[in-house]
Amino acid sequence: MQKLCLLDAYALIYRSYYALIRSPRINSKGENTSAIFGFVNTLEDVLKKENPDFIGIAFDPKGKTFRHETYPEYKAQRESTPEDIRFAVPIIKDIIRAYNIPILEVERYEADDVIGTIAKKAASSGLFVEMITPDKDYGQLVEENIIMLRPGHGASPMERMGEKEVCEKYGLQKTSQIIDYLGLMGDASDNVPGCPGVGAKTAAKLIEQFGDIGHLLERTDELKGALKTKVEENKEKILFSKFLVTIKTDVPIELNLDELKRKEPDKESLKKIFERLEFRSFISKMFKPETIQGELFQNPTKPQYIQGDLFGNPINSVANETNSSEVLFDAGKEIVVAENLTDLKNTKHEYHLIDNEEECLQLCQKLLTNKILSFDTETTSTDAISARLVGFSFSVRPFEAYYISVPQDFEEAKKIVGIFKPLYESEEILKVGQNIKYDIIVLKHYGINVRGPLFDTMLAHYVVQPELRHNMDYLAEIYLHYRTIHIDELIGPAGKKQKNMSELKPEEVYEYACEDADVTLRLVEPLKKEMDRVGATKIFYELEMPLVPVLAKMEMDGVVLDTKAINETGNLFRERMKNLERDIYTMAGHEFLLTSPRQVGEVLFGEMKLSEKAKKTKSGQYQTSEAVLEGLKSKHPIVEKILAHRGLKKLISTYIDALPKLINPETGHLHTSFNQAVTATGRLSSSNPNLQNIPVRGDDGKEIRKAFVPEFGCIFFSADYSQIELRIMAHLSGDKNMTEAFCHGEDVHAATAAKIYKKALSEISIDERRKAKTANFGIIYGISAFGLAERMEVSRTEARELIDNYFATFPAVSSFIETCKEKARRQGYIETVFGRRRYLPDINSGNAVVRGYAERNAVNAPIQGTAADIIKLAMIRIAQRFEKEHIRSKMILQVHDELNFSVYPEELDRVRSIVIGEMENAYKMTVPLIADCGVGQNWLEAH
């Protein structure tokens, strides 16, 4: 049977946009491309996996529909369309046209009416129809040859919903009853009233009893109490709601199969659109590497690139010429576009391969006469700790670079690298690199201590545009107007990967490696201009660059993990899990698979009936998430035991089993990577492994910290800022009451509670302090009464009252919050006290949800960002003091507001003095910065 796929455009566009609202896709032009990217991703998924014979995409028309004409309030409460969606829709339509897919749009009718009409006609004509939409209303259209496909979240597959699945999901006998179901319960998103007081569960029960709305309204005498009154008093409203939610299947549109027949896309048009949007992944998927035999792949040569001066100004730009004979080939990571095969062979740069010791000595002397040096390493791994050199490259002027290959034998390689030691360690020469920390760590293996001033192009762009990408290929395209090839592997004649980096011959690699150093050098001037333009120069030179060698040393030193202790904890946890399993099975009356959400749901809700309002997932199984079970703990002790079992299982898989496997066999340590260019606020992140998410709350989680120990013969020392974000709030807002609490050394949460509840400090209960603490950390970041009520487990009325009292107590905090929002609206960004910017393009959005998220960031960014900057400054100064005073103890971990050290006992007093002194004096505020500290045999004891 032939297949027709019909896509509901706006439903998919909105879904894509909101799915990425917390981490939107922003291109170099500052355009939010989330909605476009998500829509194209779904479309590609449909084309590849569903492989339709016919396809069409329906849009809502401009202007009012027949529903608005009948009911002006229809969708009246909806927020205005987000600006980023308004920007996206015309581009999406251009993309659809380039795919040669018809756009289905009929005046006065919504997309679901158009899809409903075509779906019914197509099914009657013998086609199998798939409707791709997240909208539940479409369930009413589902029949034998018509199904729904609801896009999944993330990498999850689409949910296929036929008649059986729709009926099971909503507790109905037939899909047409969806109309009655929605008519009774209404639809708040569309302003469809329904019957007041009737929710999903009641609607399903009424339909099960009466069949449909018509029979219900005829037999209201069978109802009782308040429900009878509600239904009888709202008959007109119920009937009208049914009319509004009914998808029309008689829209004036013909089923034109010739028009809907799937056609080949216009790839050239798509490529131009994707290039403009910077959708490189779609380009690489659409344009497979050409199978070009002969010289191109057997003797790889550099493609022609746009040449330019040091400032990125194009010279004789081939990209400004039109040439229809473009050639594409894959160089391992990026698709490279050249004008033609001749251009691939003709180059205008001077890239040199240095392959003997005498030439190395001469080159080193030559390069030592320069004031700036760009360098790069070619290695065997992306993990700097385990990587070994294949070669390294230098550039001191645009379009000129040198590559030195090294032998595989480590000692011989070390000898070659050592020739350039004076160059790397010169205090006079500015060292330029892309992610220079990686190269510093790799070179350290070979006895090189990179010294002198540093310039990292990745970090320069990070302080300019923190939320964009910062890789070299991207920066080259944006600032130098051409594309690069970054290689890890070269492609063989048949497009197969033939060799790894260590197996490549120097003559195969040197031009690629030279380009890395060359391009990095040419990025310096445009990035300097950008930093000056946005006021980021100071934070770059005074914070980010001095921090690089500090983090490099921390990563190289690593952290000691006591594998014996962590294994013992694992055995203890596994024994407790067995005991929990026995208790759970006894309470349930039988064994079941505790790791199966479906089986857990059946036991708790199907058998034990712990909730009459149990919700189900899209696939029809009961929801058993942690949040759901937390709300049921008081219902039965089995719930708490299941949560405890889950918690232990997660700790075992995430930490106890995983961490020992990540110990470096050569060093015997864990070596995390501290990432400077990931978070938009300026906070450091940790990866491979992430040591910033080691549990700090809960007795079981804390047991993991017990396995982190100092070096042999040392003790663990931990220092962390006390309530630094609240102190920054007090400083920035100038609030008198909050400032006094900190300056008098009071327990700020108890003091807050005393002021809010108008009691003496000594009369404040533990529960009142807990609520005040929740308020302190929640209200300043824009938490709602609903959110605060859920977090504190109180009524919304009490939460609202607490918020009102809070701002009455701290009026300057309220003013500061509004000032941050207003400043962000006016200038489009907010800053930390050090000048770090967070751009907020949605701050003036007409859509309240989108605007609200930006407003919360407008308050959060200057506080959290300032805290991040302060601890970075403290780390730099501590490291400088350690070096100057020849301290052997090591700073080994940073966890946001906390620093951890492996300390020699005889140095403890000195280390404590340096660390606390530098942390507390990193930045002078109107309230004191306080750092607490502790010592112990492991992380848990020290913190």
N, C-alpha and C positions, 0 to 999 in steps of 0.2 A: 504494500500500500504506500502510495506517495505521501510525503509529509509537507505540511505547511507550518512555518513558525511565525508567530505574530508577537511583536515586542511592544510593550507599553512604555513608550519613551520616557515620559516625565517621571513615572514611578521609579524607573531604573536610574534616572539622572539624580533624583533627590536622594535615593538610597546610597548611591556612590558618593555623593557630596558629604552627607552626614556621617558615613562610615569612616571618613578620613578627616573629620573636622578637628580632631585633637592633634593630628600630624598631617596637615594638608600637603599635597604636592604643589610646590611653588617653583615655577621656572625662573630663568635668569632675568626675565622681564618683570618679575614680580607678579605674574598671573597665576591664580589658583586654578590648576588644571585637574583637580581631583575628580570632578563630575565627568569630565571628558574621558579621562583615563579609565575610570571605573566602567563607564558605558561601553567604551571600545573593548575593554577586557571581557565584559559579558557577551558582547556581540561576537567576538572572536571565539569565545567558549561555545556559543550556540552553533556557529558555522562549523567548527571542527568536530565537536562531540555529537551534535544532533544531526549534522549533515543534511539540512533540509533541501527538498526539491524546489520549494517555493518559500518566499520570505517577504514580510512587510513590516514596517515600523509605524505605529500610530502615535500621533501627537494630539493634545488638546488644541482646539483652535483659539485664536485671539478673540477676545470679547466674551460676551455672556452666552450661556447655553440655554436650552429650553427649561432646564431645572431652575436657573436663575430667574427666568421670566415668570415661572410659576411661584417661586419662593425666593424673594430677593436676599433673604438671610443665608441662602445656601453658600457654604464655605466662607461666609462673611467674617468669621472670627479668625480665619487663617492669617498668619503673619505674611508680610509682603515677601515676594520671591527674593532670596538672597542675591546680591549683586553678582556673585561669582557664578550663579546658575544662569542669570540673564546673559552674562558674558559667554557662558558655555554653549547655550542652546544653538545659536546660529552656526557655531563651529561644528557642533555635532551634526547638524543638518547637512553641512558641507561634506562631512566625513561619510554620512549615509549615502549621499549622492555619488561620492567617489567609489563607494562599494557597489554602486549600481543597484541599490535596494530602493524600492518605491516608498515614499513618505505618504502615509494615509492620514488625511485630515479633512473633516467635514464641518462646515459652519454649523453652529448651534448644538453640536453633539460632542461629547467627551470621547477620549480615546477608547475607554472601555466599551462604549456603545458601538463604535466603529469596529473594534475587535470582535465584539459579540455578534454583530451582524455577519461579518465575513466568516467567522469561525463556524457559525451555524450553516451558512450557505456552502462552505467548503466541505463540511462533514456530510452534508446531504449529497454532495457531488462525489463522494467516495474517498475524500482525502482524510488523512489522520492529522489532527491539528494540535499543536502545542502552543499555549499562551505563556509567554515569559513575562512574569510580573510578580512583585512581592505583595500585591494587593489582594486581600482575602475576598473581596467582593466577587472576584472572578470565579469563585467556587460554584456559584449558581449556574454557570455556563457548562460546567464539566458534565460530560456524558460519555457514552461508550467510545466514541472516536475523538473526543476533545479532552485534553488534560491541561493541568497547570504545571509550570516549572517555576519554582520560587528560588531565586539565587541564594546560595549559602553564604555564610560569613567566612571571610578570609579564604583559605584554601579548601573549604568544605564544598562538596559537590552540590549541584542544584537538587532541591527537594521535588520529587515527582509526585504529583497528587492527582490520582484518578478518582473515580466515584467512591471507591472503598475508603481511600485515605481522607477525602473531604468529609465524608459522613462520620468516620471515626473521630476525626479531629474535633468536630463541633457537636458530636452526639446526636446526629440526625439520621433519618431513615433514607432520605434522598436529597440529592444536591440542590434541587429547586427550592428546598426549604431554607436555604441560606438567605433568601429574600425575606422570609418571615422572621428568621432569626435576627437579622440586622434591623428589620423594621421594628421589632420589639425592643431591642437593646439600644438602638440608635447608633450614631457614629459621631463622636465628639469632634473628630478631625474634619468632618465635612459639615458640622453643625446640623446634623440630622437628629431631631429630638428624641425619637423613640418613645417608649413609655417610661416616665419618671420612676426611678426606683427599681427598674427591671434590668438586671445585669445578664452576663453571658449564661450563668448557670440556670437562672430562673427562666430565661428565654428558651433554653434548650428543653427544660422540663415542660413548659407550656406547649411547645411544639410537639413533644413526644406524646402529650396527653390529648391535644386537639387536632394535630396534623398541620394546621396552618392558621393564619390570622383570621381568615373569614369564619372558620368554625369556632375559633376562640371567642370572637365577638358575638356570635350567635348563642353561645352557651356560657355566658358569664355567670349565670346563676349557679354553676358548678364550682365557682371559685369561692374562697372564704376570706374574711377579714380584710386587712389593709390591701392585699393584692387585688381582691375583687373591686375595691373602691378605686384603686389606681387605674385598672384596666377600663372600667366603665366610664370614669371621668375623662379618659384620654383616648377615646375611640377614634376621633377625627385625627388626632395627632399620630396615632399608630398607623392608620390607613394612609395618611399622607407620607409618613416615613417610609412605608413599604413602596409607595410610588417613587420616592426619591432614590431608594437603593436598588430599584429594579434596573438592570442593564437592558437597554433596548436592543432588539435584534432585527429591527426593520428600518435601520438608517438608510437614507437614499444614497447608497453606494453599491456599485456592481462588483461581482467577483470576477476580476480580470486576471486569469491565470497566466496569460502571456506577459502581463506587466509584473506579476508576482514571481515569475520563474527566476530561479537563482542564476545570476550572471557573474562572469569574472569581474573582479574589481579593477578600477583604473589605478594601477599601482603607482604610476608616476604622480598622479594627483594626490594620492594618499601619502606618498613619501614627502611631498612638499608641505602638506599640512602637518605631518608628524615631525618634520624637521623644525618647522616654525614653533611647534609646541614642545620640542625637545623630548619626544617619545622615542628614544633610541632603541629601547627594547622591542618595540613594535616594528621598527625599521629592520632590525637584525633578524626578526622572525619572518618578516615578509620577503626579504631579499636574501635568499640563501647564497652562500659563497659560490661564485662562478667556478665551474670546473675548467680552469685554464691550464692546459698542459704546457710543459716546457720551461722557459727561462724564468717566468714570473715566480713560480713556486720553487723551482730547483735552485735558483740563485736569487733569493729574495732581495729586493732593492727598495729603497725608500720611495714612497709616492711623492708626487709634486705637492707642495703645500704653499699656501699664501705666504709670501715673504714679507717681512716688515722690519721697521727699525726697533730700537730698544723700547720705544713707547707703544709698540703694537700698531703703529700706523701702517696700513698695507702698502706694499710697493708692487706694481705690476700684478695686481690681484687676479689670479685666474678664476676666482670664484665670482667675479663680476661679469664673466663672459658666459654666454649660453652655449652649451654643447650637449647634444642629445645622446652622445655615445659614452655615457658614464660607465665606468667599470667598478664593480664592487668586489672586494674579497675580505675574508675574515682573517684577522691576524691574531686570533686567540681570545681577545676580550671585546674589542670594539669593531664595528663595521667601519671600514675606511672607504671614503669616496674619492676617487681620482677622476680627472677629466677624461683621460684615455690611457691606453697602454704606454704610449710614448712618454707621457708625463710621469708614469710610474718609474721610468728609468732615468729621467733627466732630473738632476738635483742642482741646487745652487748653493748648498752649504759646504763647509770644509770640515768633514768629520774624519778623524785620524785614528788608526789602530796602532797602538804602541805595544810591541811584542818582544822587546829585549831589555835587559837590565841597563845598558848604556843609555838607551833612549829614555828610559824612566828617570835616570839621574838628570839628564839634560832637561826633560820636561819639568821636573820638580823645581829646578833652579829658575827656569823661565816663569813658571806660575807664581813663584815667591815674590816676584816684582810687582804683582797686582794687588789692588786693595779689596777686590771682591772675588769670591770663588764659589761657583755653583758645583755641587757634587752629588753623585747618586751611586747606589750600589746595585749590582745584579746578584741575586742570591738564589739559594736552593729552596727557600721557604718564606712564607709570609709571617711566620713566627720568628721575631727577631732573636729570641734566646737560642733557638735551635738552628737558625739559618747559618749557612756557610757561604762565603764569597765565591762567585764565579768570575766577577770582574768589577771594576768601578770606573766611573767617568767623571770628567771635569769640563767646565766651561768658564771662561773669563770674559768673553765678548760674544755678542749675538752671532749666530750661525757658524760658530767655530767651537769644536769640542774634541775631546781626546778620550779614548777608551783603553784601559789597561786590563788585560786578562790575567788571571792568576792560576797557578797550577792547582790540581786537586789535592796534592799533598799539603797538609796544613802548615808544616814548618816552612816549606818552600814558599807557600802563599804568604805566610807571615813576613818572610824576608822581602818579598816584592812590595807588600803594603808598607813595610817599615821604611822604605826609601822615601815615601811621601809623608812620613811622620812630622817633619818640620813644617810642612804645608798645613796639615790638618790641625797642628797644635799651635800655630802662629796666633799670638794675641792681637796682631794688627789687622789681619785679613778678615773681612766680613764673610761668614760661611752661609751659603744659601742652600736650602733643600726643600723638598716637598715631603712633608711628614718626616722631618729631620731627626726626630727622636729615634725612629727605626734605624736609620743609618748610624747614629751615634752608638747604639747598642751593638749593632753588628760589628762595627770597627773596633769596639772595646775588646772583642774576642781576640783581635790581632794586635793588642798592645797599644792601640791608638786612643788617646784622650782628646776628643775634639774640643778645642778651646777657642777663645775669642768671641766677638759678637756674632749672634745668630739671626737668621731671617728665614722663617718657615712660611712658604707661600700658602700652605693649607691653613695655617693659623691666621695669616693676614686676611684671607678671605673670610674666615670664621668670625673675626671681630667686625668685619664689614657687613656681612649677611649671615647671621648665625643659623638661620633655618634652611639655607640652601645647601646644595652639595659642594664639596670642596676638593674633589679629586682633580688631578692635573689635566686630564682630558677635557673636563668641563671648563676649567679655568682657561685653558688654551683657546677653546672655541669662543668663550665670552670675551676675553681681553685681547687675544691675538688673532681672532677671526679664522682659525683653521682647526682641523682635527688632527689628533695625534694617534699613533699606534703604541699602546703599552703592551709589551709582550711578556708572557711567562713561557709560552711555547710557540714554536713556528709550525705552520701547516705544511703537510707534505703534498705531493702532486695530486693525490686523489681526495684531498680535503681531510685526510686522517691525521691525528696527532702522532708525530713520529718520535719525538725526543723530549726529554725534560731539559731544564736549563743547564744542568751540569754536563750533559752530553753534547751540547751545541758547540760548534767550532767558533772561535773568536770572530772569524770573518762573517759568520752568519748573524752575530749579535751586535757588533760594534756600532753600526749606524743607529739601531734602535736605542742602545744605551746612551750614545752621544746625544741623541735627541732629547732624552729625559733631562740631562743636565742643561742643555741649550735652552729648552723651553722654560725650565724653571728659572733660569737667569733672566730671560726676557719678560717674565711675569712680575719681576720685582718693581719696576717703575710704575706700571699701571696700578699695581696694588698699593704702592705708597701713596699715589694720588687719591685712590679711593679711601684709604684710611684717613688721610688729611681731610677729605671732603666730608666724612661723616664723624669726625672727631674721635677716631679710634686709635690714633697713633700712640697716645700715652699708655693706654691699657695694653697695647700690643708689646711695647718695648719695656714697660715697667712690671707687667704681670705675666703675660703669656710666654714671652720668650725666656725670661729668667727661670720660669718654672720647668721648661723642657729638660735641662740637665738634672734637675731635682727628681723629676718623674723617671727619667732614664735610669738613674741610680737605684731608685726604689724598685723598679721592675727587675733590674739585674740582681739586686740583693735577694729579692723574693721573700717568701714567708715559709716558716717551718710548720709542717703538719705532723702531729703525733699520730701516726697510723695505728699504733697499738691502742691508743685511747679512743680513736674514732671507731675502730672495729669493735671494741668492748661496748661502746655506746650502741652500735648497730645491733649487737647480739642482745643487749638489754631491750632495745626497742622491738626486736622481732619476737622476743618472749612475751612482751606485753601485748603485742598484736595477737598472738595466739590465744592469750587469756581473754582479750576483748572479743575475739571471734567466738570463743566458747560461750561467753555471756550473751552475745548478740543472738546466736543460734538458739540458745535456751529460751530467750525472750520471744523470739519469732516462732518457735515451735518446730523449726526445721532449718537445715543448712541451705544457703544460697550463695551466689557469687557476689561478694561484697564490693568487688571492683566494677560490677555492672550497674550503672545508674538505672537501667530498666528494671532489673530484679530488685534493687533496693526500693524503687518507687512502688513496685507491685506489693512488696511486703508492708511498707509503711502506710500506703494509701489504699491499695486494693484489698489487703487482708486485715490490717490493723485499724484502718479507717481513722488515721490520726487527724485528718482534716477533711471537712466537707467541701472546702473550696480549693482543693488541690489543683494546681495548674499543670497543663501538659505542654510539651515541646511541640515543634512543628511536625515531628515524626510520630506524635501521638503518645509518647511515653510521659510518665509523670516527671515533673521537674524536681531534681534532688540536689540542687546546687548548695554550696555552703551557706549562702544567705537564706535559702528556703529552710534548710534544716536548723539553722540558728534560731529561727522564729518558732520552731516546734519543740525546743528542748524541754519546755515545761510540760509538754503533753505526755511524754513517756521517757524513761531512762535509756531506752534503746537508742534514741536519737543522739544523745551525748556520747554514747559509746561508739556509734558509727562515725561521728565527727572526730573522735579521738583516734580511731583506727585510720581514718583518712589522713589525719595530721602526721601520724607516725610514718605511714607509707610514703608520704611526700618527702619527709625529711630524709628517709632512707634512700629514695631514688635520686633526689636532688643533690644531697650532700654526702651522706655516708658512703654510698656506693660510687658516686661520681668523682669526688675530690681526690681520693688516693690515685685514681687512674691518670690524673692530670699532673702528678708530680714529675718534674723533669729528671730523667734517670741520671744525667750528668751532674746536676747540682744537688739533687735530693730535696729541692724546694718547689713550692708553687710559685709561678710567675704570672701574675695578672698583668693586663695592659690597662694603663690609665689613659682614658680618651679625653683630650681637651676640646675636640671639635665636634661634639655630638649633641649635647643639650643646648637648648635655646637660651637658658637662664645663665649659663656660665659655669654650672656645676660640672665637676669631673664625673665621668662614669667609668665603670670597671668591666672588663670582659676577658673571657678565656683564661681562667674562670672569673665570674662576677663575684668579687669578694665584698662588695658593698651591700649585698642582700643577705648576708649571713644573719639568721634570725637573732633579734635582740629581745623580743618579747616571748613570754611563755617559757615555762621550765624546760620543756622538751627542746625547744629551739635553742635555748641558751647552752644546752649540752654540746651543741656543735662547736660553739666558741671555745669550749674547754680544750678542744683538740688543736687549737692554734697556739703555738708555744714560741718562746724566744730561741735564739741561737744557743748552742751548748755553752754553759757557763754564764748565761745572761738571765735577766729577769724581764718580764713583760711590763711595759709602762704605757698607760693610756691617758690621754687628755682630751677633753671635749668642752666645747662652748656651752655655757648654761643659758638656755632660752635665747639664743642669739637673734632669732627672727623677731621675737617680741621686743627685745631691746632695740633692734633697728627700727621697729615700728614706733617705739617711744621716742627715739631720736628724730626720725623723719617727721612725725606728726607734731612733736612738741607738746603732747598731751601732759598736762600738769599732774593729774592723778597717777597715770602710768609711770611717769618719770620719777615721781616721789617714791613710789613703791620700790623701784629698782635702786634708787640712790640711797634709800634707808636700809637696803639689804633684806627687805621683806620677802616672804614666799609670795611671789606675784600672783599665783593662782588663788591662794587663800586670801590675799589682799583684794583681788578682783571680786571674789565671792563676798567678802565683807562689805564692799561698797555696793555691789548689786543687791544683796539681800538686806543691806542696812543693819548689819550686826557687828558686834565687836569681833576682832580677829580670833580671839580665844573661843568664841562660840560657834565658829564655822565647823560644820560636820565634814566628814570624809566625802560624803556624797555631794555636798554643796561645792567642795573644792574640785571634785571630779567634773561637775557640770561647768564650773567656771573655767577649768583648763580646756575643756572641749570648746567652750565659747571663745576663749582667747585665740586658739589656733584655727577655729572655723570662721568666726564672724569677720575677722580682718581679711579673709580671702573670699568674702561674698557668699558664704553659705546661707541657704534659705531657711525659713522657719521649718519647712518640711524636712530638709536635710539635717538640721540640728535636732529636730524631734526624733528622727530615726537613729541618729548617732547617740543621743543621750537616753533613748528609750523613754521619752516623755511625750505628752500630748503636744499638738501643734500650738495650742493656745499658750501652754507654758513656755514653749520654745520662742514664740513670738514675743511674749512678755519679757523673756530673758534678753532677747536681742534689743528690745526697746530700752530696757534698763541698762544694758551694756553701753549703748551709745549715749544715754543720758549721763552715765558715769564717766565715760571717756569721749566727750564731745569733739575733741580735736582729732581723734581717730576717725570719726565719721567724716569730718571735714577733709582730712587727708585722703581718704578713700575717694571722695568726690573730686578732689583736686587731681588725683592721678588719672581718673577717667577723663576729666576735662582736658588735661594736658595731652593725653593720648589722642583724643578726638581732634585736637587742634593741630598736632604735629605728626600724627600717624605712628608714633613710637613712644616708648618710655625708657628711662635710663636709670642705671644704678648710680650711686654716689661717685663711682669711679669713671662714669661715662660709658659703660657698656650698654648698648642699645638692644631693645627687643621691639621689633616691628610688629604692629597690630593692624593689618590692612582691613580687618572686619570691624573695627571699633565704631564706625559710623554706619554699619549695616542697618537697613530697615527691618531686618528679620531679628526678632528679639532673642531667639535661641543663639544665633550666630554672634550677635552683638554682646550678649551676656557672657559668652565664653571669652571674648576679647576683653571685656571689662574686668573679668576676674584676673586675667593675665596682666592687665594694666596695674593692678594692685600687687599681685604676686611677684612680678618680675623685679621691681626695684628692691623689694625686701629679700627674696631668695637670692637674687643676683648679687646684691651687696654682700650677703652672708658668704656666698661662694667666692667673691673677690677677696674678702677679708681673710679667709682661711688660706687662700692661695698666697697672699702676701706673707702671712705668718710662716707658711711652709718654706718660702724662698729665704726668709730671714733666718729661720732655724737652720736650714741647710748651710747658709753662708757662715753662721756662727760655728756650726760643727766643724766646718773645714778650717776656718781661721783658728779655732782653738784646739784643733787636732783631736776632736772627739771621735772615738772609735765606734761608739754606739750608733745604731742605724734607725732612721725613720723608715718603717716598712709598709704602713697602710694608711690610707686616707678614706674615711667613710663620712663624707659630707661635712659634719661639724666636729668630727673626731679624728685625732691623729694617734697612731700607735707606733711604738718603738721597741726595739730589742736593745736592752741596755746592760752594759757591764756594771756590776754592783758598785764598784769603786767610783763610777761616773754618775751614779744615780742623782745625787744632790745637785751636781752641776747641770745635768740634763734637765732635771725638774725646773731649775731656775731659768735656764735658757728657754725651754718650751713654754712654760707658763708666762714668763716675761714677754716673749715675742707674741704669743697669742693675745694676751690682754692689752698689748700696746700696738697692735697692728694698725688700729684706726681709732682716733680719738672721737668719742661721741659725748652727748650730754648725759648719758648714763654709762656706768662702767661696763666694760666687757669682762666677763668672769669666765675663767676656764677651770673646770674641776679635773682632778687627776687621781689615778690609783695605780697600784703595782700588784703583781702577783706572779704565779708560776705559769699562767696562761691568760688568754684574752678575757675569759669569763671572770677570773679573779680580779683582773686589773680594772675592768670597766664596771 
